[in-house]
């Protein structure tokens, strides 16, 4: 029996601007499974395997407020979800200056998970294509790992 290829899902949060949502939807159009953390049912679930976070960065006026969105923090409270997180895709606005991508970079530092890709606003077609390639490489790496595990 041939197993289906591993597709690492992307969990995302988007504010009312929907900039991050547009990028997530573009990934979905390329066959990526995306799950919206603004949905309470998704936010309170636990992942069953590797996943990638797509998150915006927010700067609310002072250093203490450089944070991940509340929905992302809520999802990451689960030890299972933290353990299964394999990488981060960050969206941001260069108008934030030194705080551009601050949330993704801080989470990467504290979780010791890599930033796989960064883009500005809702990204460009080229950004989506580059991110799709990175995620496909990640899928392949996990598929190879699963094949190796099943052969032992």
N, C-alpha and C positions, 0 to 999 in steps of 0.2 A: 504494500500500500504506500502510495506517495503522499507525504504530508504536505499540507498547504504551506506556502511561504510565510515566514514570520513578518508581520507588519506591526511595527511599534506604533501604538496610537499616540496622538498628540492631544493633550489636555490644555485648554486655553481659557483665558479670561479676557474679556474686552469691556471697556467702559462704554458709556453712551455714544462716544464718538464712532464706535464700531471699526476703528482702524485695525485693531488686532483681529477682529472677527473677519474682516475682508481677507486678510492674509490666511487665516485658518480655512476659510471657504475656498480660497485658491488652492491650498494644499489638498483639500477634500476633492476638488475637481480633478486632481492628479491621482486619485485613488487612495489617499491617506484617510485613515479613520481619525476623526476629530471629535472631541467631547468637550462640551461647553460647561465650564465651572460656575457659570451664573445659574445653571439648573441645580436646584437644591439636591435632587436625587443623585446627580453626578457628583456633586461636591461632597456628599456624605457617603459615597461608595469607597470601596478599596480596590486597587488595581490587582490583577491576577498575574502580572508579569511586567516586563520593562515598559516604560513609557517616557515621553518627552513633554516638558512643560514649555508652553508658549505664553509669555507674560509681558505685559507692558511695564514700564517704570513710571512711577509718579513722584513728583517733587512738590510737596505741599507748602513750601515757604520756609522751612528750616531743616537743619540737618537731622533732627530727631524724627522727621516725617518722611524720610526717604525709605519707603517701604514697598513691599509687595502688596497687591490688592488683598483685601480681607478674604475674598473667596479663595484665593490661592493659599493664603496662610491657613485657612480652615482645612483645606484639602491636605496640606502638608502636616497637619497635626497627627495624622495617622502614621504610626511607625511603619506599617506595611507600604504605604504610598511613598514615604521618604526612602525606604530601602529599594523600592523598584524604580525610582527616578534614575534615568541614565544620562540625561542631558537637558540643556536649557536653550531655548530660542528666545531672544529678547527683542522687543520692539521698543522704540523710544522716539524722542524728538530732540534733535540737536540744539534746539532753543534752550534746552535744560542745561547746556554747557557741561560743566564737570559732572553733572548728575545724569547725563545721557547714559542709558543702560545701567544705571546704578542698582536697581533691584535685581536684575539678572546677574550682574557681576557680584553683588553681595551674596546672593543665594549660591552662586557657583563657589565662592570662597568658603562659605559655611558648610555646604553640603559635600564639597569636594567632587562635584560633578562638572563636566566641561560645558562651556558655552559652545554650542554647535554652530550657531549663526546669529547675527544681529542685523536688524534692518531698521530703517526710519519710517515713521508714520505707518502707512499701509503697505509699504514695500513696492518694488517695481516688478515687472514681469521677470527681469533678470534675477532679482532677489528670490522670487518664488522658485524659479528653475534651479538656482544654486541650492536652495534649501531642500528641494525635492531630491536632488542628487545626494546630498549629505544624508538625508533620512533613508534613502534606498541603500546607501553604503552601510548604514547602521543596521537596517533590516538584514542585509546579507551577512554581516558580522554575527548577528544573533542566530541566523539560520545555520551558518557554519558551526557555531558553537553547539547548537542543538544536535546537529549531525554528529559532531565529535563526541558529544555526551552519549548519544544512542549507540555508538559503535563500541563503547567501552563496557 
